[in-house]
Amino acid sequence: MEAWKEKAVALGGEDVGNGKGTSQTRVYGFQAMSNLMRHGKYEGEFLNDYGNALVKFEKENTGDVKDPGPGGKRREDVLPWDKLPSYAKIDQLHYGENNDAGTDPMTGFMKALAHNPDAATDFFSSTDPQDNAQHVLKDRKPFNDVVPDSMGYGKSASDYTGPNASYEATGNALVAAATGVDPDDKSERPVEHTGQHRQVLDSSLKYLAERGDDFPAEMRDDMAIVLTNHGDVVHHSASALADDPKDARLLDRDQLLEVSKQVSRDQNAYGMLNEGLNQEIVRDIRENNAEDPKETLLRAGGTVGFLEQARYQALVTDKDDPTWDAKWMYHGFGSIVNFVPGVGDIAQRGVDAVTYEWQQQEQKRIDTIQQQENEKTFVGRERQLQALADAWIKANPDHGSSRFVITGEINGAAYDANSRVKGLKGGG
């Protein structure tokens, strides 16, 4: 078995197809093996040896190409799997969705990682022999790996504008790497985070934030899951008053804002992120581990303000080409329940009231948010903030203040966060 694994990795860059030595399209070992990896669970050590070799081969064999003939199209940073002329039709190696012909070996490999979360965590946190996260999340330029002839007569793969299969698979693998949960296994529950999980979170924020508006649309819902799963440090960071090098829990707030903005460009991903953080905010209020109970109230307002600013900037970014439907279409908590720590009947009580007010207001705001001035973006969040204030009052019966005062304080924290977040680099 060890010899087989070594051979499978060694053959990655070799032609293993029937066309070897002929005019037929070559098939790399990586392409053949990655398609076999789409199902089942592969050993972690093998996956990482294979993945390191795949990334190394791609980095060494990516470059500019020019189509044959005078006036041939020149393409930059082309992966080795995409070097045929742009008009050529490549053979189909995988029979599934039309956007996934199996020519890109990263797609199958990422699916394999998603089914082995420990291996995914190792891969995405590895910087030796290269920074794998930087390659797959930032530097790698995918291609339209569509089934030949699926575009219709007279069209080529370059005409395809739908979801990219490799980005979809990479998003699933990233979820597994950052959370420790296989996204395809609905029976799994959140695991206790390790330092490696945090490293994956940090690197994903860094490299995806650096992409700005080039953030892959296919990965917005995946990052919503990642941020929800790490809701404790996200809430802690979103509600922070300032950067603090001594605070090990604090995420890079510039990166967090940019990624939250990009997530919020998708209606369903926005819903997943906000509902997940509603869970975390209420949990923080209920557990009340702060030195001063008022801290949980002010942090609740701070995170709401942070998310609202990210949402506003997302809608401004897409004001000329909005991606949100005219009707509120978020599908509910079921899509993230596997990734939210501590969810249960008791934990859910109190969260429902906050989430209900938030959801009720979304439709009312969709039609008007783009016309609002930035300073007015909290008009639609007042009822959510009121519900959070009520949750805090219930958790702190001896608070000594009136409902009006508590509500005023959480609203003030939200407004302050709105002003504070404007000064961050992310989300510009």
DAFENFEN-V446366 format. One record per residue. N is the residue number from 1. D_FIRST is the distance of its C-alpha to the first C-alpha in Angstrom with 2 decimals. Layout:
BEGIN
[[N:D_FIRST] [N:D_FIRST]]
END
This chain:
BEGIN
[[1:0.00] [2:3.79] [3:5.36] [4:4.98] [5:6.22] [6:8.63] [7:9.74] [8:10.46] [9:12.53] [10:14.12] [11:15.30] [12:16.95] [13:20.31] [14:20.26] [15:22.00] [16:19.64] [17:22.49] [18:24.76] [19:27.39] [20:25.99] [21:29.08] [22:31.40] [23:33.55] [24:31.29] [25:29.74] [26:26.55] [27:23.42] [28:21.25] [29:17.48] [30:18.17] [31:20.48] [32:18.26] [33:15.25] [34:17.73] [35:19.43] [36:16.39] [37:16.14] [38:19.67] [39:18.98] [40:16.93] [41:15.51] [42:12.52] [43:11.35] [44:14.05] [45:12.56] [46:10.54] [47:13.85] [48:15.94] [49:14.22] [50:14.44] [51:17.94] [52:19.22] [53:18.34] [54:19.98] [55:23.05] [56:23.38] [57:23.31] [58:25.86] [59:28.11] [60:28.20] [61:28.82] [62:31.27] [63:34.85] [64:38.10] [65:38.50] [66:41.61] [67:42.02] [68:43.45] [69:47.18] [70:50.24] [71:50.18] [72:46.47] [73:45.07] [74:43.49] [75:40.66] [76:39.47] [77:36.07] [78:34.20] [79:30.43] [80:28.63] [81:28.02] [82:31.79] [83:33.35] [84:34.77] [85:38.55] [86:39.46] [87:41.08] [88:38.18] [89:36.31] [90:32.57] [91:30.47] [92:29.18] [93:25.40] [94:25.54] [95:28.13] [96:29.53] [97:32.26] [98:34.36] [99:33.67] [100:29.92] [101:29.15] [102:25.55] [103:26.37] [104:25.84] [105:22.14] [106:23.25] [107:24.36] [108:21.07] [109:19.35] [110:22.24] [111:21.99] [112:18.42] [113:19.77] [114:22.68] [115:20.56] [116:19.03] [117:22.21] [118:20.85] [119:18.52] [120:21.57] [121:23.78] [122:21.67] [123:21.57] [124:25.29] [125:26.41] [126:24.62] [127:26.97] [128:24.78] [129:24.09] [130:26.29] [131:27.98] [132:25.79] [133:28.49] [134:31.14] [135:29.30] [136:28.49] [137:31.66] [138:34.25] [139:33.62] [140:31.50] [141:33.76] [142:32.30] [143:33.65] [144:34.81] [145:31.80] [146:33.98] [147:33.69] [148:35.78] [149:39.31] [150:39.00] [151:41.62] [152:44.27] [153:46.37] [154:47.14] [155:44.69] [156:41.51] [157:38.60] [158:40.78] [159:43.17] [160:40.72] [161:41.75] [162:39.74] [163:36.83] [164:33.92] [165:30.56] [166:28.61] [167:31.14] [168:30.89] [169:27.11] [170:27.49] [171:30.17] [172:27.98] [173:25.22] [174:28.03] [175:29.38] [176:26.12] [177:25.89] [178:29.54] [179:29.97] [180:26.76] [181:27.34] [182:25.46] [183:28.39] [184:27.35] [185:27.42] [186:31.14] [187:30.81] [188:29.56] [189:32.14] [190:32.51] [191:30.74] [192:32.37] [193:32.03] [194:30.50] [195:31.46] [196:28.49] [197:29.82] [198:33.17] [199:31.75] [200:30.28] [201:33.70] [202:35.54] [203:33.53] [204:33.74] [205:37.50] [206:37.87] [207:36.11] [208:37.29] [209:40.80] [210:40.91] [211:40.46] [212:43.73] [213:44.78] [214:41.75] [215:39.70] [216:37.53] [217:39.35] [218:36.12] [219:35.17] [220:38.52] [221:37.67] [222:34.32] [223:36.18] [224:38.77] [225:36.11] [226:34.81] [227:38.39] [228:39.24] [229:36.29] [230:37.49] [231:41.05] [232:42.29] [233:41.83] [234:42.82] [235:46.03] [236:46.65] [237:46.34] [238:48.18] [239:51.09] [240:51.25] [241:54.62] [242:53.35] [243:50.42] [244:49.91] [245:47.64] [246:47.85] [247:46.41] [248:42.61] [249:42.34] [250:44.11] [251:42.21] [252:43.51] [253:46.29] [254:46.73] [255:43.12] [256:43.36] [257:46.51] [258:45.12] [259:42.01] [260:44.24] [261:46.51] [262:43.75] [263:42.43] [264:46.05] [265:46.40] [266:44.66] [267:46.69] [268:43.91] [269:41.94] [270:45.25] [271:45.82] [272:42.42] [273:43.01] [274:46.55] [275:45.96] [276:43.05] [277:45.26] [278:48.13] [279:45.95] [280:45.33] [281:49.01] [282:50.28] [283:47.75] [284:48.95] [285:52.55] [286:51.99] [287:50.16] [288:52.67] [289:51.16] [290:53.28] [291:56.13] [292:58.53] [293:57.96] [294:59.40] [295:56.33] [296:54.26] [297:57.04] [298:57.25] [299:53.50] [300:53.45] [301:56.01] [302:54.26] [303:50.98] [304:52.91] [305:54.75] [306:51.60] [307:50.03] [308:53.32] [309:53.58] [310:50.06] [311:51.05] [312:54.30] [313:52.71] [314:50.16] [315:52.99] [316:54.97] [317:52.05] [318:51.90] [319:55.65] [320:55.97] [321:52.87] [322:52.23] [323:48.96] [324:50.23] [325:51.71] [326:55.37] [327:54.53] [328:52.50] [329:49.24] [330:46.97] [331:45.04] [332:44.96] [333:43.02] [334:40.35] [335:38.22] [336:37.82] [337:38.23] [338:34.53] [339:34.73] [340:38.13] [341:38.14] [342:40.66] [343:41.65] [344:43.52] [345:46.90] [346:48.70] [347:47.04] [348:47.80] [349:51.50] [350:53.33] [351:50.61] [352:51.74] [353:55.24] [354:54.07] [355:51.65] [356:54.34] [357:56.84] [358:54.35] [359:53.38] [360:57.03] [361:58.00] [362:55.33] [363:56.93] [364:60.30] [365:59.00] [366:56.96] [367:60.11] [368:61.81] [369:59.28] [370:59.39] [371:63.15] [372:63.21] [373:63.85] [374:61.05] [375:63.18] [376:63.59] [377:59.96] [378:60.29] [379:62.88] [380:60.24] [381:58.42] [382:61.47] [383:60.82] [384:57.22] [385:58.52] [386:61.17] [387:58.58] [388:56.62] [389:59.92] [390:60.59] [391:57.16] [392:57.95] [393:61.41] [394:60.00] [395:57.51] [396:60.33] [397:63.43] [398:65.37] [399:64.93] [400:68.70] [401:68.78] [402:69.71] [403:67.36] [404:69.04] [405:68.34] [406:64.68] [407:64.19] [408:65.97] [409:63.73] [410:60.46] [411:61.97] [412:63.03] [413:59.55] [414:58.19] [415:60.83] [416:60.26] [417:56.54] [418:57.38] [419:59.49] [420:57.02] [421:54.04] [422:56.08] [423:55.94] [424:52.15] [425:50.55] [426:48.14] [427:49.35] [428:51.88]]
END
